[in-house]
Protein backbone atom coordinates (compact mmCIF):
# COMPACT_ATOMS: atom_id res chain seq x y z
CA UNK A 1 0.00 0.00 0.00
CA UNK A 2 2.70 2.61 0.89
CA UNK A 3 4.49 1.77 -2.39
CA UNK A 4 1.25 2.35 -4.32
CA UNK A 5 0.82 5.76 -2.65
CA UNK A 6 4.41 6.71 -3.51
CA UNK A 7 3.77 5.67 -7.10
CA UNK A 8 0.75 7.99 -7.28
CA UNK A 9 2.81 10.86 -5.83
CA UNK A 10 5.53 10.15 -8.40
CA UNK A 11 3.02 10.35 -11.26
CA UNK A 12 1.82 13.72 -9.92
CA UNK A 13 5.44 14.93 -9.64
CA UNK A 14 6.16 13.98 -13.24
CA UNK A 15 2.97 15.70 -14.35
CA UNK A 16 3.94 18.91 -12.56
CA UNK A 17 7.42 18.91 -14.11
CA UNK A 18 6.17 18.16 -17.64
CA UNK A 19 3.07 20.41 -17.51
CA UNK A 20 4.51 23.75 -18.69
CA UNK A 21 4.09 24.13 -22.45
CA UNK A 22 7.15 25.80 -23.96
CA UNK A 23 6.71 24.30 -27.44
CA UNK A 24 8.22 26.57 -30.12
CA UNK A 25 8.92 29.27 -27.54
CA UNK A 26 12.31 30.79 -26.75
CA UNK A 27 13.69 29.46 -23.48
CA UNK A 28 16.65 30.52 -21.36
CA UNK A 29 17.96 27.63 -19.26
CA UNK A 30 20.63 27.80 -16.56
CA UNK A 31 21.90 24.79 -14.68
CA UNK A 32 24.62 22.22 -14.12
CA UNK A 33 25.54 19.77 -16.86
CA UNK A 34 23.85 16.70 -15.42
CA UNK A 35 26.02 14.02 -17.02
CA UNK A 36 29.01 13.53 -19.27
CA UNK A 37 28.11 14.82 -22.78
CA UNK A 38 27.70 12.06 -25.37
CA UNK A 39 29.59 12.24 -28.65
CA UNK A 40 27.61 11.78 -31.88
CA UNK A 41 29.88 12.31 -34.87
CA UNK A 42 30.84 15.99 -35.06
CA UNK A 43 28.39 16.92 -32.29
CA UNK A 44 27.82 16.14 -28.65
CA UNK A 45 24.63 15.87 -26.65
CA UNK A 46 24.44 18.02 -23.51
CA UNK A 47 21.81 17.63 -20.75
CA UNK A 48 21.02 20.39 -18.30
CA UNK A 49 18.06 21.01 -15.97
CA UNK A 50 15.90 18.40 -17.70
CA UNK A 51 16.60 19.82 -21.19
CA UNK A 52 19.03 18.61 -23.85
CA UNK A 53 20.68 20.09 -26.94
CA UNK A 54 23.42 19.39 -29.49
CA UNK A 55 26.57 21.50 -29.89
CA UNK A 56 29.84 21.14 -31.79
CA UNK A 57 31.95 18.45 -30.13
CA UNK A 58 34.90 20.85 -29.89
CA UNK A 59 33.03 23.18 -27.50
CA UNK A 60 34.50 22.58 -24.06
CA UNK A 61 31.49 21.56 -21.95
CA UNK A 62 31.95 18.88 -19.31
CA UNK A 63 30.05 17.18 -16.54
CA UNK A 64 29.59 19.52 -13.58
CA UNK A 65 29.99 22.79 -15.54
CA UNK A 66 27.32 25.42 -14.97
CA UNK A 67 25.98 26.83 -18.23
CA UNK A 68 23.33 29.19 -19.56
CA UNK A 69 21.82 28.31 -22.94
CA UNK A 70 19.13 30.02 -25.04
CA UNK A 71 17.13 28.43 -27.84
CA UNK A 72 13.73 27.30 -29.10
CA UNK A 73 11.91 24.51 -27.24
CA UNK A 74 10.94 21.37 -29.13
CA UNK A 75 9.59 19.06 -26.45
CA UNK A 76 12.53 18.68 -24.04
CA UNK A 77 15.03 19.54 -26.79
CA UNK A 78 16.50 23.02 -27.29
CA UNK A 79 16.98 23.78 -30.98
CA UNK A 80 19.35 26.45 -32.33
CA UNK A 81 21.11 26.64 -28.95
CA UNK A 82 23.25 29.65 -28.12
CA UNK A 83 25.64 29.16 -25.21
CA UNK A 84 25.47 32.36 -23.17
CA UNK A 85 27.86 31.40 -20.39
CA UNK A 86 29.98 28.47 -19.23
CA UNK A 87 31.27 28.41 -15.67
CA UNK A 88 33.81 25.62 -15.21
CA UNK A 89 33.15 23.87 -11.94
CA UNK A 90 36.50 23.10 -10.36
CA UNK A 91 35.24 20.72 -7.69
CA UNK A 92 37.31 18.06 -5.95
CA UNK A 93 35.37 15.32 -7.76
CA UNK A 94 35.80 17.07 -11.11
CA UNK A 95 39.55 17.45 -10.60
CA UNK A 96 39.92 13.82 -9.54
CA UNK A 97 37.96 12.64 -12.57
CA UNK A 98 40.07 14.73 -14.96
CA UNK A 99 43.33 13.49 -13.43
CA UNK A 100 42.30 9.84 -13.81
CA UNK A 101 41.27 10.46 -17.44
CA UNK A 102 44.68 12.06 -18.03
CA UNK A 103 46.36 8.92 -16.64
CA UNK A 104 44.45 6.83 -19.20
CA UNK A 105 45.40 9.21 -22.04
CA UNK A 106 49.08 9.14 -21.16
CA UNK A 107 49.25 5.39 -20.53
CA UNK A 108 47.23 3.80 -23.34
CA UNK A 109 46.64 4.09 -27.10
CA UNK A 110 43.58 6.28 -27.94
CA UNK A 111 41.13 3.45 -28.70
CA UNK A 112 42.08 1.51 -25.55
CA UNK A 113 42.04 4.64 -23.37
CA UNK A 114 38.54 5.47 -24.60
CA UNK A 115 37.21 2.03 -23.71
CA UNK A 116 38.80 2.03 -20.25
CA UNK A 117 37.55 5.57 -19.49
CA UNK A 118 34.05 4.66 -20.62
CA UNK A 119 33.75 1.39 -18.73
CA UNK A 120 35.44 2.65 -15.56
CA UNK A 121 34.24 6.24 -15.20
CA UNK A 122 31.40 6.49 -17.69
CA UNK A 123 33.29 9.16 -19.62
CA UNK A 124 32.72 9.24 -23.36
CA UNK A 125 35.11 12.14 -23.96
CA UNK A 126 38.05 9.84 -24.86
CA UNK A 127 36.12 7.53 -27.19
CA UNK A 128 37.31 7.86 -30.77
CA UNK A 129 34.62 8.43 -33.40
CA UNK A 130 35.46 5.09 -35.04
CA UNK A 131 35.02 3.13 -31.80
CA UNK A 132 31.82 4.99 -30.85
CA UNK A 133 30.28 4.31 -34.25
CA UNK A 134 31.38 0.69 -33.99
CA UNK A 135 29.73 0.10 -30.62
CA UNK A 136 26.52 1.75 -31.85
CA UNK A 137 26.42 -0.46 -34.96
CA UNK A 138 27.06 -3.64 -32.97
CA UNK A 139 24.65 -2.82 -30.14
CA UNK A 140 27.38 -2.72 -27.50
CA UNK A 141 27.19 0.99 -26.61
CA UNK A 142 25.66 0.16 -23.22
CA UNK A 143 28.80 -1.82 -22.34
CA UNK A 144 31.20 1.04 -23.08
CA UNK A 145 29.77 3.32 -20.41
CA UNK A 146 29.89 2.80 -16.68
CA UNK A 147 26.70 0.89 -15.92
CA UNK A 148 24.80 -0.71 -13.11
CA UNK A 149 26.90 -3.81 -13.69
CA UNK A 150 29.97 -1.88 -12.54
CA UNK A 151 28.25 -1.01 -9.26
CA UNK A 152 27.16 -4.61 -8.70
CA UNK A 153 30.69 -5.85 -9.37
CA UNK A 154 32.18 -3.24 -7.05
CA UNK A 155 29.78 -4.17 -4.26
CA UNK A 156 30.37 -7.89 -4.73
CA UNK A 157 34.18 -7.70 -4.74
CA UNK A 158 34.36 -5.24 -1.84
CA UNK A 159 31.99 -7.33 0.26
CA UNK A 160 34.02 -10.48 -0.39
CA UNK A 161 37.25 -8.65 0.48
CA UNK A 162 36.14 -6.67 3.53
CA UNK A 163 34.34 -9.50 5.33
CA UNK A 164 37.77 -11.08 5.78
CA UNK A 165 38.89 -8.11 7.89
CA UNK A 166 35.77 -6.86 9.64
CA UNK A 167 32.19 -7.72 10.55
CA UNK A 168 29.65 -7.74 7.75
CA UNK A 169 27.61 -4.89 9.29
CA UNK A 170 30.62 -2.53 9.29
CA UNK A 171 31.67 -3.69 5.82
CA UNK A 172 28.21 -2.91 4.42
CA UNK A 173 28.33 0.68 5.75
CA UNK A 174 31.78 1.31 4.23
CA UNK A 175 30.80 -0.32 0.92
CA UNK A 176 27.64 1.78 0.65
CA UNK A 177 29.69 4.97 1.13
CA UNK A 178 32.27 3.85 -1.46
CA UNK A 179 29.54 2.93 -3.96
CA UNK A 180 27.98 6.38 -3.76
CA UNK A 181 31.43 8.00 -4.05
CA UNK A 182 31.93 5.97 -7.24
CA UNK A 183 28.48 7.06 -8.48
CA UNK A 184 29.39 10.72 -7.96
CA UNK A 185 32.72 10.32 -9.79
CA UNK A 186 30.87 8.63 -12.67
CA UNK A 187 28.56 11.61 -12.98
CA UNK A 188 25.44 10.29 -11.22
CA UNK A 189 24.04 8.94 -14.47
CA UNK A 190 20.70 7.18 -14.20
CA UNK A 191 21.99 3.56 -14.60
CA UNK A 192 24.66 4.11 -11.92
CA UNK A 193 22.21 5.74 -9.52
CA UNK A 194 19.68 2.95 -10.13
CA UNK A 195 22.19 0.22 -9.27
CA UNK A 196 23.63 2.14 -6.30
CA UNK A 197 20.14 2.66 -4.91
CA UNK A 198 19.16 -0.99 -5.38
CA UNK A 199 22.34 -2.19 -3.65
CA UNK A 200 21.77 0.29 -0.80
CA UNK A 201 18.14 -0.80 -0.34
CA UNK A 202 19.23 -4.47 -0.33
CA UNK A 203 21.91 -3.76 2.30
CA UNK A 204 19.48 -1.80 4.49
CA UNK A 205 16.90 -4.58 4.21
CA UNK A 206 19.45 -7.16 5.32
CA UNK A 207 20.63 -4.94 8.17
CA UNK A 208 17.12 -4.57 9.64
CA UNK A 209 16.27 -8.21 9.06
CA UNK A 210 13.75 -7.68 6.26
CA UNK A 211 13.41 -10.08 3.34
CA UNK A 212 14.98 -8.49 0.27
CA UNK A 213 12.73 -9.28 -2.67
CA UNK A 214 14.43 -8.26 -5.94
CA UNK A 215 11.25 -7.04 -7.64
CA UNK A 216 10.26 -4.97 -4.61
CA UNK A 217 13.71 -3.37 -4.47
CA UNK A 218 13.42 -2.68 -8.20
CA UNK A 219 10.07 -0.88 -7.75
CA UNK A 220 11.19 1.10 -4.69
CA UNK A 221 14.30 2.36 -6.49
CA UNK A 222 12.23 3.28 -9.57
CA UNK A 223 9.75 5.33 -7.54
CA UNK A 224 12.48 6.92 -5.40
CA UNK A 225 14.51 8.08 -8.40
CA UNK A 226 11.53 9.74 -10.07
CA UNK A 227 10.45 11.35 -6.80
CA UNK A 228 13.88 12.92 -6.36
CA UNK A 229 14.39 13.83 -10.02
CA UNK A 230 11.25 13.60 -12.23
CA UNK A 231 13.25 14.70 -15.31
CA UNK A 232 14.83 11.24 -15.36
CA UNK A 233 11.49 10.16 -16.82
CA UNK A 234 12.71 11.71 -20.10
CA UNK A 235 16.19 10.13 -19.89
CA UNK A 236 16.71 7.27 -22.35
CA UNK A 237 19.47 5.83 -20.15
CA UNK A 238 17.02 5.64 -17.25
CA UNK A 239 14.52 3.58 -19.25
CA UNK A 240 17.11 1.32 -20.86
CA UNK A 241 18.65 0.58 -17.47
CA UNK A 242 15.34 -0.30 -15.84
CA UNK A 243 14.00 -2.25 -18.81
CA UNK A 244 17.21 -4.28 -19.09
CA UNK A 245 17.21 -4.98 -15.35
CA UNK A 246 13.55 -6.00 -15.29
CA UNK A 247 14.03 -8.16 -18.37
CA UNK A 248 17.00 -9.96 -16.80
CA UNK A 249 14.98 -10.56 -13.64
CA UNK A 250 12.07 -12.01 -15.61
CA UNK A 251 13.84 -13.96 -18.36
CA UNK A 252 17.47 -14.49 -17.28
CA UNK A 253 16.98 -17.78 -15.42
CA UNK A 254 14.62 -19.18 -18.07
CA UNK A 255 17.07 -18.48 -20.89
CA UNK A 256 19.95 -19.89 -18.81
CA UNK A 257 17.95 -23.11 -18.37
CA UNK A 258 17.43 -23.34 -22.13
CA UNK A 259 21.17 -22.82 -22.70
CA UNK A 260 22.27 -25.27 -19.97
CA UNK A 261 24.15 -27.35 -22.57
CA UNK A 262 26.71 -24.52 -22.98
CA UNK A 263 29.82 -24.02 -20.80
CA UNK A 264 29.17 -21.96 -17.65
CA UNK A 265 30.77 -18.62 -18.63
CA UNK A 266 29.32 -18.63 -22.16
CA UNK A 267 25.89 -19.65 -20.86
CA UNK A 268 25.94 -16.86 -18.26
CA UNK A 269 27.06 -14.18 -20.73
CA UNK A 270 24.63 -15.20 -23.46
CA UNK A 271 21.64 -15.55 -21.14
CA UNK A 272 22.36 -12.14 -19.58
CA UNK A 273 22.76 -10.52 -22.99
CA UNK A 274 19.68 -12.14 -24.53
CA UNK A 275 17.43 -11.39 -21.55
CA UNK A 276 18.54 -7.74 -21.47
CA UNK A 277 17.98 -7.42 -25.23
CA UNK A 278 14.36 -8.55 -24.83
CA UNK A 279 13.70 -5.47 -22.73
CA UNK A 280 15.67 -2.82 -24.59
CA UNK A 281 15.26 -3.88 -28.24
CA UNK A 282 11.75 -2.41 -28.72
CA UNK A 283 12.94 0.94 -27.35
CA UNK A 284 16.10 0.95 -29.48
CA UNK A 285 14.08 0.11 -32.59
CA UNK A 286 11.64 2.92 -31.83
CA UNK A 287 14.34 5.52 -31.10
CA UNK A 288 17.10 4.59 -33.56
CA UNK A 289 15.17 2.48 -36.13
CA UNK A 290 18.14 0.13 -36.11
CA UNK A 291 18.93 -3.28 -34.61
CA UNK A 292 21.82 -5.62 -35.31
CA UNK A 293 20.61 -9.23 -35.41
CA UNK A 294 23.98 -10.55 -34.26
CA UNK A 295 24.16 -8.06 -31.38
CA UNK A 296 23.31 -10.67 -28.70
CA UNK A 297 26.14 -12.91 -29.94
CA UNK A 298 28.60 -9.99 -30.01
CA UNK A 299 27.52 -8.99 -26.50
CA UNK A 300 28.07 -12.54 -25.29
CA UNK A 301 31.64 -12.43 -26.66
CA UNK A 302 32.62 -9.04 -25.21
CA UNK A 303 30.69 -8.86 -21.92
CA UNK A 304 33.00 -11.38 -20.11
CA UNK A 305 36.00 -9.03 -20.47
CA UNK A 306 34.16 -5.95 -19.15
CA UNK A 307 34.68 -6.73 -15.42
CA UNK A 308 38.40 -7.29 -15.98
CA UNK A 309 38.76 -4.04 -17.95
CA UNK A 310 36.83 -2.16 -15.28
CA UNK A 311 38.84 -3.54 -12.34
CA UNK A 312 42.26 -3.08 -13.98
CA UNK A 313 41.19 0.36 -15.23
CA UNK A 314 40.10 1.50 -11.78
CA UNK A 315 43.23 0.15 -10.08
CA UNK A 316 45.56 1.56 -12.74
CA UNK A 317 43.84 4.95 -12.67
CA UNK A 318 44.13 5.26 -8.88
CA UNK A 319 47.75 4.11 -8.84
CA UNK A 320 48.49 6.53 -11.68
CA UNK A 321 47.43 9.41 -9.44
CA UNK A 322 50.20 8.40 -7.03
CA UNK A 323 52.82 7.49 -9.63
CA UNK A 324 52.18 7.64 -13.38
CA UNK A 325 54.74 4.93 -14.19
CA UNK A 326 53.16 2.56 -11.70
CA UNK A 327 49.73 3.27 -13.17
CA UNK A 328 51.05 2.60 -16.69
CA UNK A 329 52.47 -0.76 -15.65
CA UNK A 330 49.08 -1.87 -14.35
CA UNK A 331 47.14 -0.42 -17.29
CA UNK A 332 49.30 -2.28 -19.81
CA UNK A 333 47.68 -5.45 -18.46
CA UNK A 334 44.31 -4.28 -19.82
CA UNK A 335 45.38 -4.09 -23.47
CA UNK A 336 44.77 -7.78 -24.38
CA UNK A 337 41.21 -7.43 -23.06
CA UNK A 338 40.48 -4.11 -24.79
CA UNK A 339 41.89 -5.49 -28.06
CA UNK A 340 39.58 -8.50 -27.77
CA UNK A 341 36.66 -6.08 -27.39
CA UNK A 342 37.80 -3.91 -30.31
CA UNK A 343 38.10 -7.03 -32.49
CA UNK A 344 34.29 -7.27 -32.60
CA UNK A 345 33.36 -3.62 -32.93
Buried (B, 14 or more C-beta within 10 A) or exposed (E): EEEEEBBEEBBEBBEEBBEEEBEEEEBEBBBBBBBBBBBBEEBBBBBBBBBBBBBEBEEEBBBBBBBBBBBBBEEBBBEEBEBEEBEEBEEEBBEBBBEBBBBBBEBBEBBBBBBBBBBBBBBBBBBBEEBBBBBBBBBBBBBBBBBBBBBBBBBEEBBEEBBEEEEBEEBBEEBBEBBBEBBBBBBBBBBBBBBBBBBBBBBBBBEEEEEEEEEBBBBBBBBBBBBEBBBBBBBEBBBBBBBBBBBBBEBBEEBBEEBEEBEEEEBBBBBBBBBBBBBBBEBBEEEEEEEBEEBBBBBBBBBBBBBBBBBBBBBBBBBBBEEBEEBBBBBBEBBEBBBBBBEBB
